[in-house]
């Protein structure tokens, strides 16, 4: 999952067998102008968690077959972990799109959600005419004030040199 200035890009592998084996790929590119809502959620598949817990009972088999117990433990952990889902969802032109990710990627998904929301907010701010007008007017006021300050600064220098020239004009007739 990635986002740039204009697009939300999703490139996720499809998996089978409790998310352990890759089985293809899902790609989607959505313009930010079409994204209307972004959210994440966590869900728990109780059936997979319970099935994973039963398979974890392979620990009791360690005495009879270590290799068989290790295989059952790995399968149990995978099934148990597949029962905990984090979902990244977004709406594109009113159509909800959801991407399920493993529970250990939950922090990355939340960070990505914040990043997407920040980009969407920036995109919407750029398209907001009222906000752009206010920014433009504030910039115009700052420019006008800078010009007024510059003119006042030149007028102040002209006044400070004026008394010196009038003093000099008053002194010249006395010297002649």
C-alpha positions in Angstrom: 0.0 0.0 0.0 1.3 3.4 -1.0 0.1 7.0 -1.5 1.6 9.8 -3.6 0.4 13.3 -4.5 -2.5 12.1 -6.7 -3.2 8.3 -6.1 -3.8 5.7 -3.4 -2.1 2.6 -4.7 -2.9 -0.9 -3.4 -0.7 -3.8 -4.4 -1.5 -6.8 -2.0 -0.8 -10.5 -2.4 -3.8 -12.8 -2.2 -3.3 -15.8 0.1 -4.9 -19.1 0.8 -4.6 -21.7 3.6 -5.0 -19.3 6.5 -2.9 -16.6 4.8 0.2 -18.8 4.6 0.4 -19.4 0.8 0.5 -16.6 -1.8 -2.1 -17.1 -4.5 -1.9 -14.1 -6.9 -2.0 -10.4 -6.4 -4.6 -7.7 -6.1 -3.8 -4.2 -7.5 -5.8 -1.0 -7.4 -5.0 2.6 -8.1 -7.5 5.2 -6.9 -7.3 9.0 -7.5 -7.4 10.9 -4.2 -10.3 12.9 -5.6 -12.4 9.8 -5.5 -11.5 8.7 -2.0 -14.3 9.8 0.4 -13.6 7.8 3.6 -10.7 5.9 5.1 -10.9 3.7 8.2 -9.3 0.6 9.9 -10.9 -2.0 12.0 -9.9 -5.1 14.0 -12.0 -8.3 14.0 -11.6 -11.7 15.6 -12.7 -15.0 13.9 -13.5 -17.1 16.9 -13.7 -20.3 14.9 -10.1 -19.9 13.6 -8.9 -18.9 17.1 -10.4 -22.0 18.7 -9.2 -24.3 15.9 -5.7 -22.8 16.3 -5.9 -23.4 20.1 -6.8 -27.1 19.5 -3.9 -27.5 17.1 -1.6 -25.9 19.7 -2.5 -28.9 21.8 0.2 -30.5 19.7 2.4 -29.5 22.6 1.2 -32.6 24.3 2.6 -34.7 21.5 6.2 -33.6 22.1 6.9 -36.7 24.0 5.8 -39.1 21.2 7.0 -37.2 18.0 9.0 -34.0 18.2 8.8 -33.3 14.4 5.0 -33.9 14.3 4.5 -31.7 17.4 6.5 -28.9 15.8 4.5 -29.1 12.6 1.3 -29.0 14.6 2.5 -26.0 16.7 3.4 -24.0 13.5 0.1 -24.8 11.9 -1.7 -23.9 15.2 0.0 -20.6 15.5 -0.8 -19.8 11.8 -4.4 -20.7 12.2 -4.7 -18.9 15.6 -3.0 -15.8 14.0 -5.3 -15.9 11.0 -8.3 -15.4 13.4 -7.1 -11.9 14.3 -7.8 -9.6 11.4 -6.9 -5.9 10.8 -8.8 -4.4 7.9 -7.9 -1.2 6.0 -11.0 0.1 4.2 -11.7 3.1 2.0 -14.6 4.3 0.0 -14.1 5.1 -3.7 -17.0 7.0 -5.2 -19.4 5.4 -2.8 -18.0 1.8 -3.2 -16.3 0.4 -0.1 -13.0 -1.4 -0.7 -11.4 -3.5 2.1 -8.0 -5.0 2.5 -7.4 -7.6 5.2 -3.9 -7.6 6.6 -2.3 -9.9 9.3 -2.6 -8.8 12.9 1.2 -8.2 13.1 0.8 -5.4 10.5 -1.8 -3.5 12.5 0.6 -0.7 13.5 1.7 -0.2 9.9 -2.0 -0.1 8.7 -2.8 2.6 11.3 0.2 4.7 10.3 -0.8 4.3 6.6 -4.4 5.4 7.5 -3.0 8.6 9.1 -0.8 9.2 6.1 -3.8 8.8 3.7 -6.0 11.1 5.8 -3.3 13.8 5.8 -2.9 13.6 2.0 -6.7 13.7 1.5 -6.9 16.7 3.8 -4.1 18.5 1.9 -5.8 17.6 -1.4 -9.2 18.9 -0.2 -7.5 22.1 1.1 -6.0 22.7 -2.3 -9.4 22.4 -3.9 -11.2 24.6 -1.3 -11.8 27.9 -3.1 -12.7 29.8 0.1 -9.5 28.7 1.8 -7.4 29.6 -1.2 -9.1 33.0 -1.5 -8.3 33.7 2.2 -4.7 32.7 1.7 -4.4 34.9 -1.4 -6.0 37.9 0.4 -3.7 37.5 3.4 -0.7 37.4 1.0 -2.0 40.5 -0.7 -2.4 42.3 2.6 1.2 41.4 3.6 2.5 42.6 0.3 0.5 45.9 0.5 1.8 46.4 4.1 5.4 45.8 2.9 5.0 48.4 0.2 3.5 50.9 2.7 6.3 50.3 5.1 8.9 50.8 2.3 7.2 54.1 1.2 7.1 55.3 4.8 10.8 54.4 5.2 11.7 56.5 2.1 9.5 59.4 3.3 11.2 59.2 6.7 14.6 59.5 5.1 13.5 62.4 3.0 12.2 64.3 6.1 15.4 63.7 7.9 17.5 65.2 5.1 15.1 68.1 4.7 16.0 69.9 7.9 19.7 69.6 7.0 19.1 71.2 3.6 17.0 74.0 5.1 19.7 74.6 7.7 22.2 74.8 4.9 20.0 77.2 2.9 19.7 79.4 6.0 23.5 79.4 6.6 24.5 80.3 3.0 23.0 83.8 2.9 24.8 84.7 6.2 28.1 83.6 4.7 27.8 85.9 1.6 
